[in-house]
Amino acid sequence: MSPPTTASEIVKNRFLSFLIWQSIQSSAIFIVTKVFLLSPFTPKPFIPSLFGCFCLLCFLLSMLLFSISIQIIATPQFCRPASPPELALAILRLVFVGSSSLTNDFIRRARASLSIALLVIVSVLSGFVAVVSIAGSTYSAPFGVLIATLGPRGVVAGLVYGFYCVFRQSWVLIFPIVQRPPFFSYKMGLLLAVRRALKLSVASFMFSASLLILMPNQHQSPVAGKYFSKHLIYYLGSFAVILSWELILHLHKVLHTKRFMFAPSKGSAAVETNPSESLVIALEDSYPRSLQQYLAYLDLSMVCGSNIEPWRRVAFFEDTGETYKRAVAACLRPLEQFASKLAEGLTSSTDNINKLSHQLSSPHDISQSSQILDSFSDFQLYSWCAQAVASLEVRSHKEDRFGVAQLSGSHAMVLSTLLSCLLAVETYMGKKINLQSPNHILGPAGIKWATNSTARREIATAMNKKRGSSSHSKSYALADVLKISIYSIVSEFFEEMHASAKMGLLEKDWMNNSKPIYGSSELLVQKLHFFLNFQAS
């Protein structure tokens, strides 16, 4: 079988393998539960029957429905859903004004809301069918009685797990930092899945038991047998169902976040001609914020930042320089969009950020800006872009035999973009970024005196109130990634930058001539001086 050639084929093949493996593990869970857990309550546990096979088929169909829904709504980017009042208002606007009143951002958030609703509805349907199938196979009772007895409790199990998935954002794919083989990645999540299934099955049992208070005659059903046995059978069945759901989510994450090498097979002609073409095409042609795009940036980050495949990294520095320019542009594009979006959010949230009175209130107001919250949703992608483009710049110092990095002017573009992003993130964090004169920073003996930190302390106090926000931790993590990326470039080109700084040509040689995305040229040069003096923190 030939390897996949396009990003869409990669996702399609992974989805097919996911369906195959989830059916195998779901069948195993059903059989193990029947043989080892529910056999004491079954009249003839080890004798196959037509009804048992029918229950197994229904159980697998319910798990298949859940798996397909996860594949449909899964995304590597979290999108803030629209609230019910916003959806109601949008429906009124759509009826009376037309589709022109709906913005692209709202349509994206409305789709996120529909995805959440789909997940909950499918969890309820899957729970209804799965609980009736696995727990009802224990009894020899009419099918209608089984549905009336176990159906409501399966609905409760589905609701509990559906809302838990919404709270945990289970449809968002998080790529692991350390890429392990699929078998070991899957094995590491088994114990956690069992613990979660035990806790959620207890919660489901408590909620469903409360239904018996409203329906006191349920314990007299001939299907239930003994009262204690009835509840134990339901608990074991719900545990098996929730464990199947947990393992399906875990398997989906393992298979879809596994790194894919966008490279030709060794020994082919493409290895000698242009081994980076498939990766560059995937970076440029993939749909924005899709799984294909994330897989391409993950592969680029690992190629640039490690020596596992040096032949692929060296191929970026081919004599024409076209591949290198396309790779750098693909990395800078998301960072520029992030800085622009964050700058718009900061501008809309503040009229004059340099005023002390507004600085004291800006962290609270800025944190409430939905535009800023959405700008941090692609944190993983921004981290890969910053690390990859910084690694390319660092590697170009020794591996660029044709000087394509210097001739293309990428040093100035990369540093200007990274510094602009860092200034925007630090502004959101509440740090003081005002332009300072050298006399204000250094004393008579060249000692760096402490600046007036009253405003910074007040801003930090206000930011501490928003530690629970979704973008708080991401802003600090992204700032660290940007600082490490800039420091790696500065450390590699320290002698060249230091010589330019002595001659007063640092801005001309290492900064972009165009207007920065955020801040001013003077602020970027001052920030670069801090990095050059190893004073940026």
C-alpha positions as CSV (number, residue, x, y, z in Angstrom):
1,M,0.0,0.0,0.0
2,S,1.5,3.4,-1.0
3,P,1.8,6.0,1.6
4,P,-0.6,8.9,1.7
5,T,0.4,11.9,-0.5
6,T,-2.0,14.6,0.7
7,A,-2.9,15.9,4.1
8,S,-6.6,14.9,3.5
9,E,-5.5,11.3,2.9
10,I,-3.6,11.3,6.1
11,V,-6.7,12.3,8.1
12,K,-8.8,9.8,6.2
13,N,-6.5,6.9,6.8
14,R,-6.2,7.8,10.5
15,F,-10.0,8.0,10.8
16,L,-10.4,4.5,9.3
17,S,-7.8,3.0,11.5
18,F,-9.5,4.7,14.5
19,L,-12.8,3.1,13.6
20,I,-11.2,-0.3,13.3
21,W,-9.3,-0.1,16.6
22,Q,-12.3,1.4,18.6
23,S,-14.5,-1.4,17.4
24,I,-11.9,-4.0,18.6
25,Q,-11.5,-2.4,22.0
26,S,-15.3,-1.9,22.4
27,S,-15.9,-5.6,21.6
28,A,-13.2,-6.5,24.1
29,I,-14.8,-4.4,26.9
30,F,-18.3,-5.9,26.1
31,I,-17.0,-9.5,26.3
32,V,-14.8,-9.0,29.4
33,T,-17.7,-7.3,31.2
34,K,-20.1,-10.1,30.3
35,V,-17.7,-12.9,31.2
36,F,-16.0,-11.5,34.4
37,L,-18.4,-9.0,35.8
38,L,-22.0,-9.8,34.8
39,S,-21.7,-13.6,34.6
40,P,-22.9,-14.2,38.2
41,F,-26.2,-12.5,37.2
42,T,-26.6,-14.3,33.9
43,P,-28.6,-17.6,33.7
44,K,-26.3,-19.1,31.1
45,P,-23.2,-16.8,30.9
46,F,-20.9,-19.0,28.8
47,I,-23.4,-20.2,26.2
48,P,-23.6,-17.9,23.1
49,S,-27.1,-16.8,22.2
50,L,-28.7,-14.9,19.3
51,F,-29.9,-12.2,21.8
52,G,-26.4,-11.8,23.1
53,C,-25.0,-11.3,19.6
54,F,-27.7,-8.7,19.0
55,C,-26.8,-6.9,22.1
56,L,-23.1,-6.8,21.1
57,L,-24.1,-5.4,17.7
58,C,-26.2,-2.7,19.3
59,F,-23.3,-1.8,21.7
60,L,-20.9,-1.5,18.8
61,L,-23.3,0.6,16.8
62,S,-23.7,3.0,19.8
63,M,-19.9,3.3,20.2
64,L,-19.6,3.8,16.4
65,L,-22.1,6.7,16.6
66,F,-20.1,8.2,19.5
67,S,-16.8,7.8,17.5
68,I,-18.1,9.4,14.4
69,S,-19.4,12.4,16.4
70,I,-16.0,12.8,18.0
71,Q,-14.3,12.8,14.6
72,I,-16.8,15.4,13.3
73,I,-16.4,17.9,16.1
74,A,-12.7,17.3,17.0
75,T,-10.5,20.3,16.5
76,P,-7.0,21.3,17.6
77,Q,-8.2,24.8,18.4
78,F,-10.7,25.7,21.1
79,C,-13.3,28.1,20.0
80,R,-15.4,30.0,22.5
81,P,-19.1,28.9,21.9
82,A,-21.9,31.4,21.6
83,S,-24.2,31.7,24.5
84,P,-28.0,30.9,24.2
85,P,-29.0,34.6,24.3
86,E,-26.5,35.4,21.5
87,L,-27.9,32.5,19.4
88,A,-31.5,33.7,20.0
89,L,-30.6,37.2,19.0
90,A,-28.8,35.9,15.9
91,I,-31.9,34.0,14.9
92,L,-34.0,37.2,15.2
93,R,-31.4,39.1,13.1
94,L,-31.4,36.4,10.5
95,V,-35.1,36.4,10.2
96,F,-35.6,40.2,10.1
97,V,-32.3,41.5,8.6
98,G,-30.8,38.6,6.7
99,S,-27.5,36.7,6.7
100,S,-25.5,39.8,6.2
101,S,-25.9,40.7,9.9
102,L,-23.9,37.6,11.0
103,T,-20.2,38.0,11.2
104,N,-17.7,35.3,10.5
105,D,-16.6,35.2,14.1
106,F,-20.1,34.6,15.3
107,I,-20.7,31.9,12.7
108,R,-17.6,30.1,14.0
109,R,-18.8,30.4,17.6
110,A,-22.3,29.3,16.6
111,R,-20.7,26.2,15.0
112,A,-18.9,25.5,18.3
113,S,-22.2,25.7,20.2
114,L,-23.8,23.3,17.8
115,S,-20.8,21.0,18.2
116,I,-21.3,21.0,22.0
117,A,-25.0,20.3,21.6
118,L,-24.2,17.5,19.1
119,L,-21.8,15.9,21.6
120,V,-24.3,15.9,24.4
121,I,-27.1,14.6,22.2
122,V,-25.0,11.8,20.8
123,S,-23.8,10.9,24.3
124,V,-27.4,10.6,25.4
125,L,-28.3,8.4,22.4
126,S,-25.2,6.3,22.8
127,G,-25.7,5.9,26.5
128,F,-29.3,4.8,26.0
129,V,-28.4,2.1,23.5
130,A,-25.2,1.0,25.2
131,V,-26.6,0.6,28.7
132,V,-29.7,-1.2,27.5
133,S,-27.4,-3.5,25.4
134,I,-24.8,-4.5,27.9
135,A,-26.9,-4.5,31.1
136,G,-30.1,-5.8,29.4
137,S,-28.2,-8.8,27.9
138,T,-28.1,-10.2,31.4
139,Y,-31.9,-10.6,31.6
140,S,-34.2,-12.8,29.6
141,A,-37.0,-10.3,29.5
142,P,-39.0,-8.7,26.7
143,F,-37.1,-6.0,24.9
144,G,-39.8,-3.3,25.7
145,V,-39.4,-4.0,29.4
146,L,-35.6,-3.6,29.2
147,I,-36.0,-0.3,27.4
148,A,-38.5,1.0,30.0
149,T,-36.3,-0.2,32.9
150,L,-32.7,0.6,31.7
151,G,-33.4,3.3,29.1
152,P,-33.8,6.2,31.5
153,R,-30.7,5.2,33.4
154,G,-28.7,5.1,30.2
155,V,-29.9,8.5,29.3
156,V,-28.7,9.8,32.7
157,A,-25.3,8.1,32.1
158,G,-25.1,9.9,28.7
159,L,-26.0,13.2,30.1
160,V,-23.4,13.0,32.9
161,Y,-20.7,12.0,30.5
162,G,-21.7,14.6,27.9
163,F,-21.6,17.5,30.3
164,Y,-18.3,16.1,31.7
165,C,-16.9,16.2,28.1
166,V,-18.1,19.8,27.7
167,F,-16.5,20.8,31.0
168,R,-13.2,19.0,30.1
169,Q,-13.3,20.2,26.4
170,S,-12.6,16.6,25.3
171,W,-13.1,17.4,21.6
172,V,-10.0,19.7,21.6
173,L,-6.9,17.8,20.4
174,I,-3.8,18.5,22.5
175,F,-0.5,17.4,21.0
176,P,1.9,15.8,23.4
177,I,5.3,17.5,23.8
178,V,7.1,14.1,23.8
179,Q,6.0,12.0,20.8
180,R,5.9,8.3,21.8
181,P,4.9,5.2,19.7
182,P,1.1,4.8,19.6
183,F,1.2,1.6,21.7
184,F,3.0,3.3,24.6
185,S,0.9,6.5,24.4
186,Y,-2.2,4.4,24.5
187,K,-1.0,2.3,27.4
188,M,-0.1,5.3,29.5
189,G,-3.7,6.5,29.4
190,L,-5.4,3.2,30.4
191,L,-5.2,3.7,34.2
192,L,-6.4,7.2,34.0
193,A,-9.4,6.1,31.9
194,V,-10.3,3.5,34.4
195,R,-10.2,5.9,37.3
196,R,-12.3,8.4,35.4
197,A,-14.8,5.7,34.5
198,L,-15.1,4.6,38.1
199,K,-15.8,8.2,39.3
200,L,-18.2,9.0,36.5
201,S,-20.1,5.7,36.9
202,V,-20.6,6.5,40.6
203,A,-21.9,10.0,39.7
204,S,-24.2,8.4,37.0
205,F,-25.4,5.8,39.5
206,M,-26.3,8.5,42.1
207,F,-28.2,10.6,39.6
208,S,-30.1,7.6,38.2
209,A,-30.9,6.4,41.7
210,S,-32.6,9.7,42.4
211,L,-35.0,8.8,39.6
212,L,-36.2,5.9,41.6
213,I,-37.5,8.3,44.2
214,L,-39.7,9.8,41.5
215,M,-40.6,6.3,40.3
216,P,-40.9,4.2,43.4
217,N,-42.5,1.2,41.6
218,Q,-39.4,0.5,39.5
219,H,-37.9,-1.9,42.1
220,Q,-40.9,-4.1,41.7
221,S,-40.2,-4.8,38.0
222,P,-39.8,-8.5,37.2
223,V,-36.7,-7.6,35.2
224,A,-34.9,-6.3,38.2
225,G,-35.0,-9.5,40.2
226,K,-33.5,-8.6,43.6
227,Y,-33.2,-4.9,44.3
228,F,-29.5,-5.0,45.1
229,S,-28.7,-7.1,42.0
230,K,-30.5,-4.6,39.8
231,H,-28.4,-1.6,40.9
232,L,-25.2,-3.6,40.8
233,I,-25.9,-4.7,37.2
234,Y,-26.6,-1.1,36.2
235,Y,-23.5,0.2,37.9
236,L,-21.3,-2.4,36.2
237,G,-22.9,-1.8,32.8
238,S,-22.5,2.0,33.1
239,F,-18.9,1.6,34.1
240,A,-18.2,-0.5,31.0
241,V,-20.0,2.1,28.8
242,I,-18.2,5.1,30.3
243,L,-14.9,3.2,30.1
244,S,-15.5,2.6,26.4
245,W,-16.2,6.3,25.9
246,E,-13.0,7.3,27.7
247,L,-10.9,4.8,25.7
248,I,-12.4,6.0,22.5
249,L,-11.5,9.6,23.3
250,H,-8.0,8.5,24.3
251,L,-7.5,6.4,21.2
252,H,-8.7,9.2,19.0
253,K,-6.2,11.6,20.6
254,V,-3.3,9.0,20.3
255,L,-3.9,8.3,16.6
256,H,-4.7,11.9,15.5
257,T,-1.9,13.7,17.4
258,K,0.8,11.3,16.3
259,R,3.5,13.0,14.2
260,F,3.4,12.5,10.5
261,M,6.5,12.9,8.4
262,F,5.8,15.1,5.4
263,A,8.8,13.7,3.5
264,P,9.4,11.3,0.6
265,S,10.5,7.8,1.4
266,K,14.3,7.3,1.6
267,G,15.7,6.1,-1.6
268,S,13.3,7.9,-3.9
269,A,14.2,10.5,-6.4
270,A,12.4,13.2,-4.4
271,V,15.0,12.9,-1.6
272,E,17.7,14.1,-3.9
273,T,15.7,16.8,-5.7
274,N,13.5,18.6,-3.1
275,P,12.6,16.6,0.1
276,S,10.9,19.6,1.7
277,E,8.4,20.2,-1.1
278,S,5.6,18.1,0.5
279,L,6.0,19.8,3.9
280,V,6.0,23.3,2.4
281,I,2.9,22.5,0.4
282,A,1.1,21.1,3.5
283,L,2.0,24.3,5.3
284,E,0.7,26.6,2.6
285,D,-2.3,24.7,1.3
286,S,-3.9,23.2,4.5
287,Y,-7.1,24.8,5.7
288,P,-6.3,27.2,8.5
289,R,-6.6,25.8,12.0
290,S,-7.2,22.3,10.7
291,L,-5.7,19.1,11.8
292,Q,-3.7,18.8,8.6
293,Q,-2.1,22.2,9.3
294,Y,-1.2,21.3,12.9
295,L,0.4,18.1,11.8
296,A,2.5,20.0,9.2
297,Y,3.7,22.6,11.8
298,L,4.4,19.8,14.3
299,D,6.6,18.1,11.7
300,L,8.4,21.4,10.8
301,S,9.1,22.2,14.5
302,M,10.6,18.7,15.1
303,V,12.7,18.8,11.9
304,C,14.1,22.3,12.8
305,G,14.6,21.8,16.5
306,S,16.3,18.4,16.6
307,N,19.1,16.4,14.8
308,I,16.9,13.4,14.2
309,E,16.6,14.2,10.5
310,P,19.3,16.7,9.6
311,W,19.0,15.9,5.9
312,R,15.5,17.3,5.9
313,R,16.6,20.5,7.6
314,V,19.6,21.1,5.4
315,A,17.2,20.8,2.4
316,F,15.6,24.1,3.4
317,F,18.9,25.9,2.6
318,E,19.0,25.0,-1.1
319,D,20.8,27.3,-3.5
320,T,17.7,29.2,-4.8
321,G,16.5,30.0,-1.3
322,E,12.9,29.6,-2.4
323,T,12.2,26.7,0.0
324,Y,13.7,28.6,2.9
325,K,11.6,31.7,2.2
326,R,8.4,29.8,1.9
327,A,9.1,28.0,5.2
328,V,9.9,31.2,7.1
329,A,6.8,32.9,5.6
330,A,4.6,30.0,6.7
331,C,6.0,30.4,10.3
332,L,5.7,34.1,10.4
333,R,2.2,34.3,9.0
334,P,0.4,32.9,12.1
335,L,2.5,35.0,14.4
336,E,1.7,38.2,12.5
337,Q,-2.0,37.4,12.6
338,F,-1.8,36.7,16.3
339,A,0.1,40.0,17.0
340,S,-2.4,41.9,14.8
341,K,-5.4,40.4,16.5
342,L,-4.0,40.9,20.0
343,A,-3.1,44.5,19.1
344,E,-6.7,45.2,17.9
345,G,-8.0,43.7,21.1
346,L,-5.7,45.8,23.2
347,T,-6.6,49.0,21.2
348,S,-10.3,48.4,21.6
349,S,-9.9,47.8,25.3
350,T,-7.9,50.8,26.1
351,D,-7.8,54.4,24.7
352,N,-4.3,55.3,26.0
353,I,-2.3,52.4,27.5
354,N,0.5,54.8,28.6
355,K,-1.7,56.6,31.1
356,L,-1.2,55.3,34.6
357,S,-4.8,55.6,35.5
358,H,-5.9,53.4,32.6
359,Q,-3.0,50.9,33.2
360,L,-4.4,50.2,36.6
361,S,-7.7,49.1,35.2
362,S,-6.6,47.7,31.9
363,P,-5.8,44.1,33.0
364,H,-9.4,43.6,34.3
365,D,-10.9,45.2,31.2
366,I,-8.6,43.5,28.7
367,S,-9.1,40.1,30.2
368,Q,-12.8,40.5,29.6
369,S,-12.2,41.2,25.9
370,S,-13.5,38.2,23.8
371,Q,-11.2,39.1,21.0
372,I,-8.1,38.8,23.2
373,L,-9.4,35.5,24.6
374,D,-9.8,34.1,21.1
375,S,-6.4,35.3,20.0
376,F,-4.7,32.8,22.5
377,S,-6.8,29.8,21.3
378,D,-4.0,28.8,18.9
379,F,-1.3,28.7,21.5
380,Q,0.2,25.4,20.3
381,L,0.5,26.6,16.7
382,Y,2.2,29.9,17.8
383,S,4.7,28.0,19.9
384,W,5.6,25.7,17.1
385,C,6.0,28.6,14.7
386,A,8.2,30.6,17.0
387,Q,10.4,27.6,17.9
388,A,10.6,26.5,14.2
389,V,11.5,29.9,12.8
390,A,14.0,30.6,15.5
391,S,15.7,27.2,15.0
392,L,15.9,27.8,11.3
393,E,17.6,31.1,11.9
394,V,20.1,29.5,14.4
395,R,20.8,26.6,12.1
396,S,21.4,28.9,9.1
397,H,24.5,30.3,10.8
398,K,26.3,27.0,10.2
399,E,24.3,25.0,7.7
400,D,23.4,27.8,5.2
401,R,26.1,27.2,2.6
402,F,24.6,29.6,0.0
403,G,23.7,32.4,2.4
404,V,20.0,32.3,1.5
405,A,19.0,33.5,5.0
406,Q,21.2,36.6,4.9
407,L,20.3,37.4,1.3
408,S,16.6,37.0,1.9
409,G,16.6,39.4,4.9
410,S,14.9,36.9,7.1
411,H,16.9,37.8,10.2
412,A,15.3,41.2,10.4
413,M,11.8,39.9,9.6
414,V,12.0,37.1,12.2
415,L,13.4,39.3,15.0
416,S,10.9,42.1,14.3
417,T,7.9,39.7,14.3
418,L,9.0,37.8,17.5
419,L,9.7,41.1,19.3
420,S,6.3,42.6,18.3
421,C,4.5,39.4,19.5
422,L,6.4,39.6,22.8
423,L,5.6,43.2,23.3
424,A,1.9,42.6,22.7
425,V,1.8,39.6,25.1
426,E,3.7,41.6,27.8
427,T,1.2,44.4,27.4
428,Y,-1.6,42.0,28.0
429,M,0.2,40.7,31.0
430,G,0.4,44.2,32.4
431,K,4.1,44.8,32.1
432,K,5.4,48.3,31.6
433,I,6.7,48.8,28.0
434,N,7.2,52.5,27.9
435,L,10.2,53.8,26.0
436,Q,13.0,54.7,28.5
437,S,16.0,56.8,27.9
438,P,19.5,55.4,28.7
439,N,20.0,57.9,31.5
440,H,16.8,56.6,33.2
441,I,17.9,53.0,33.0
442,L,21.6,53.3,33.9
443,G,23.1,55.3,36.8
444,P,26.4,57.2,36.8
445,A,28.5,54.1,37.5
446,G,26.6,52.0,34.9
447,I,24.4,50.5,37.5
448,K,20.8,49.7,36.5
449,W,18.6,51.5,39.0
450,A,15.1,50.2,39.7
451,T,12.4,52.1,38.0
452,N,9.2,53.2,39.6
453,S,7.4,49.9,40.0
454,T,4.2,51.2,41.7
455,A,2.2,50.9,38.5
456,R,3.6,47.5,37.8
457,R,2.7,46.3,41.2
458,E,-0.8,47.5,40.8
459,I,-1.1,45.9,37.4
460,A,0.3,42.6,38.7
461,T,-2.3,42.8,41.6
462,A,-5.1,43.3,39.1
463,M,-3.8,40.4,36.9
464,N,-3.6,38.1,39.8
465,K,-7.4,38.4,40.1
466,K,-7.7,36.9,36.6
467,R,-5.5,33.9,37.2
468,G,-8.4,31.6,36.5
469,S,-9.0,33.0,33.0
470,S,-8.2,30.7,30.1
471,S,-5.7,33.0,28.5
472,H,-3.7,33.8,31.7
473,S,-1.5,30.7,31.7
474,K,-1.2,30.7,28.0
475,S,0.0,34.3,27.9
476,Y,2.9,33.5,30.3
477,A,3.8,30.3,28.5
478,L,3.8,32.0,25.1
479,A,5.9,34.9,26.5
480,D,8.5,32.3,27.7
481,V,8.5,30.6,24.3
482,L,9.1,33.9,22.5
483,K,11.8,34.9,24.9
484,I,13.6,31.6,24.5
485,S,13.3,31.9,20.7
486,I,14.7,35.4,20.7
487,Y,17.5,34.5,23.1
488,S,18.5,31.5,20.9
489,I,18.9,33.8,17.9
490,V,20.8,36.5,19.9
491,S,23.1,33.9,21.4
492,E,24.0,32.5,18.0
493,F,24.6,35.8,16.4
494,F,25.9,37.6,19.5
495,E,29.2,38.8,17.9
496,E,27.5,40.1,14.8
497,M,24.8,41.9,16.8
498,H,27.3,43.3,19.3
499,A,29.4,44.7,16.5
500,S,26.4,46.3,14.9
501,A,25.3,47.8,18.2
502,K,28.8,49.4,18.8
503,M,28.6,51.1,15.4
504,G,25.0,52.1,15.9
505,L,23.7,49.9,13.1
506,L,21.7,47.4,15.2
507,E,18.3,48.7,13.9
508,K,19.5,48.9,10.3
509,D,21.1,45.4,10.2
510,W,18.8,43.4,12.4
511,M,15.4,45.1,12.3
512,N,12.7,45.3,9.6
513,N,12.3,48.7,7.9
514,S,8.5,48.5,7.8
515,K,6.2,49.6,10.6
516,P,6.1,46.9,13.4
517,I,2.8,45.0,13.9
518,Y,2.7,46.2,17.5
519,G,4.7,48.9,19.2
520,S,7.2,51.2,17.5
521,S,10.6,50.7,16.0
522,E,12.2,52.4,19.0
523,L,10.5,50.0,21.4
524,L,11.6,47.0,19.4
525,V,15.2,48.2,19.3
526,Q,15.2,48.9,23.0
527,K,13.8,45.4,23.6
528,L,16.5,43.9,21.4
529,H,19.2,45.8,23.4
530,F,17.8,44.2,26.6
531,F,18.1,40.8,25.0
532,L,21.6,41.6,23.7
533,N,22.6,42.6,27.3
534,F,20.8,39.5,28.7
535,Q,18.5,41.7,30.7
536,A,15.1,40.7,29.3
537,S,13.0,38.9,31.8
